[in-house]
Amino acid sequence: MTKTELIAAIAEGANISKAAAKLALDTTTETIAAAIKKGDKISLVGFGTFSVAERAARTGVNPATGAKIEIAAKKVVKFKASAGLID
């Protein structure tokens, strides 16, 4: 599903215009992104939880040359689906 298809589905389901649905979707994604950047955890009951996790630094191997490289530590976004979504 593309963003355009999602906007159309939201507009139809909520009985609102596509412009209003686009604004709602954009605002939602911007709010989630801002909270993630601050390190907050976002729980949407019945859907899932977005959180930030730390990945430790590690040694990797370049598959083309076989040379060992150091991969820096970084933060990644994790999503855990709720039991209701999995069912």
Disulfide bonds with the S-S distance in Angstrom:
none
